[in-house]
Amino acid sequence: MRRMYEFVCESGHLTESLEAYEVKDLPCWCGGQSRRIISAAAISLEGWSGHFPSAHGRFDRIHREKLKAERKASA
């Protein structure tokens, strides 16, 4: 199975490549040798609750805010 991995060379060039798990080294475009590194996961948490945001939750919150504003404007 192939996965996306990040590689960094001796010169500091960072590249991503779709490789098999067994691949630990790749040639860099600068001519040096690059090694696979562990990269940070890209996640996003809501600031006030710490929960994972979802499209439905975001829609629901915006919809409730709009309804509240409309009710306030009509009152």
C-alpha positions as CSV (number, residue, x, y, z in Angstrom):
1,M,0.0,0.0,0.0
2,R,1.3,3.4,-0.9
3,R,0.9,6.5,1.3
4,M,2.0,10.1,1.2
5,Y,5.2,10.7,3.2
6,E,7.4,13.8,3.7
7,F,11.1,13.7,3.0
8,V,13.8,16.2,3.9
9,C,17.3,16.3,2.4
10,E,20.7,17.4,3.9
11,S,20.1,20.9,2.4
12,G,16.7,21.2,4.1
13,H,14.5,20.7,1.0
14,L,11.1,19.4,2.1
15,T,9.2,17.2,-0.4
16,E,6.2,14.9,-0.4
17,S,5.9,11.7,-2.3
18,L,3.5,8.8,-2.6
19,E,5.6,5.8,-1.6
20,A,5.4,2.3,-0.1
21,Y,6.0,1.9,3.6
22,E,9.4,0.3,3.1
23,V,10.9,3.3,1.3
24,K,13.0,5.3,3.8
25,D,15.3,7.3,1.5
26,L,14.7,9.0,-1.8
27,P,17.0,11.1,-4.1
28,C,16.2,14.8,-3.7
29,W,15.8,17.1,-6.7
30,C,19.0,19.0,-5.7
31,G,21.1,15.8,-6.0
32,G,21.3,15.0,-2.3
33,Q,19.7,12.1,-0.4
34,S,16.5,12.7,1.5
35,R,15.2,10.8,4.5
36,R,11.6,10.2,5.4
37,I,10.4,12.2,8.4
38,I,7.4,12.1,10.8
39,S,5.2,15.0,10.0
40,A,2.6,16.6,12.2
41,A,-1.0,15.7,11.7
42,A,-3.3,18.4,10.3
43,I,-6.3,18.7,12.6
44,S,-8.5,21.6,13.6
45,L,-10.2,21.9,16.9
46,E,-12.8,24.5,17.9
47,G,-11.3,27.0,20.3
48,W,-14.1,27.0,22.9
49,S,-15.1,23.4,23.1
50,G,-12.2,21.3,21.8
51,H,-14.4,19.3,19.6
52,F,-13.7,18.4,16.0
53,P,-15.6,20.9,13.7
54,S,-18.0,19.4,11.2
55,A,-19.7,20.9,8.2
56,H,-23.1,20.1,9.8
57,G,-22.2,21.7,13.1
58,R,-20.9,24.8,11.3
59,F,-24.1,25.1,9.2
60,D,-26.3,24.6,12.2
61,R,-24.5,27.3,14.2
62,I,-24.6,29.8,11.3
63,H,-28.3,29.0,10.7
64,R,-29.2,29.6,14.3
65,E,-27.3,32.9,14.3
66,K,-29.1,34.1,11.2
67,L,-32.5,33.1,12.7
68,K,-31.7,35.0,15.9
69,A,-30.7,38.1,13.9
70,E,-33.9,37.9,11.8
71,R,-36.1,37.6,14.9
72,K,-34.3,40.5,16.5
73,A,-34.7,42.7,13.4
74,S,-38.4,41.9,13.0
75,A,-39.2,42.5,16.7
